[in-house]
Amino acid sequence: MASRIGNRCGLSALAVIGLAACNGDLVDPGDPAPPVNLEGGYYNRGVDLLWEMHGDWDGEPFRVYGREDTSPEYFFIAEVTSCASGQCVYRDINVSSEVQYWYYVAAVDTETGTEAATSHSVEVYVPTPQPPPAPTDLDAVALDGAVYLHWPDDGSAADDFAVYRVYVVSREIYLVGESDSPAFLDAFVSNGTTYDYFVTSVDDLGHESPASHLVSATPRPDYTGELAYAYSDLPGSSGFRFQETDRTKAVIDGDSRNRHFRIYVDDHELWFGLGEGVRVHAQTRATSALTCGPGSDPDCVAWDEAPTTGYLEEDLAIRAGYTYIFHVPGDDGKMRYGAVRVTHFSSCPGDDRYVIFDWAYQTQPGNPHLSILPDPVSHDLGGEAQQ
């Protein structure tokens, strides 16, 4: 609160000889000890008041008085009894736009009714709220134990832009964090759980835009630089099974019945040999990365969403720079989607032939979103975000 006081528009102070209470009588500043260093400022449809306790303050409550610029009298607004670290705060939200307000605060002796007011009042102007426009084209990229959100940086073009706010929607709406750039990494998520997000823009007076459209992401495990060998060269390291965590070894024996595939050589080419119940999509795609997350090149290309049809129970030849989508049975027998992007391979005879690849595995059964929800569904979140 203190950081908002003293640097907002409309803040000024007026020294007075003595301030009148509601009944018009002058108060005696000697008993009780009056509050000191009163400040006030406008922020987000309200007026924030801050003052300090006098060194001789003896626990008396404080009364807040205010008036509009056109009113000759001050009126009682609130009584404040809870303060911390030598300071008190009060926020007046019963204000109108385009109005000048005056405030002072008094300590009150509850036994005698005697009040001791601040040595000055503060003047605060309340402007008409003008929230910035809502962010557009919000995207969510699912990562391993994280969700990466990004959107066009349109809000920062405004002179009064302050930050973007990121919210997650569950049974309620929660503020996840703020960012002064058009991107945010939520690292407090669990793999296999779907999260819904929206973003708002906020100006330096705290005015918040309506919510962006809602996007969803389901974090999932992935791994970079997995190494598997051809079955004819090292059969014990030629099999692979998608795992729910990189703490579990994914490269397994090529003879294991649990394998999702194994690498083998045929006619001097390396192939994916499918395991029991596994299917692979008939198409492959040339990609530049498994996932276009934080730090990716602007022209990054990934295969983010698994197709729900078009799968074959046939082996596929391995090509570097391509992504393959698999439909595989999990440990519970339910079908899940996984992606493999081949980065390097060697099929030279006379040496151990191998494949190096990155992989991602969606642990939520039936969810084809390996990374990003490309067509987010718009939702009415009731105008401006509720904090």
Secondary structure, DSSP 8 states (H G I E B T S, - for coil): -GGGTTSSTT-EEEE-S--B-TTS-B--TTSS---EEEEEEE-SSSEEEEEE--TT--S--EEEEEEETT-SS-EEEEEE---BTTEEEEEE----TTEEEEEEEEEE-TTT--EEE-SEEEEEEE----------S-EEEEETTEEEEE----GGGSTTEEEEEEEEESSSEEEEEEESSSEEEE-S--TT--EEEEEEEEETT--B-B----EEE----EEEEEEEE-TTT-GGGSEE---SSTTS--EE-TT-TT-SEEEEEETTEEEEEE-TT-EEES--EE-S-S---TT--TT-----B--SS-EESS-EE--TTEEEEEEEE-TTS-EEEEEEEEEEEE--TTS--EEEEEEEE--STT--BSSB-SS-------SB---
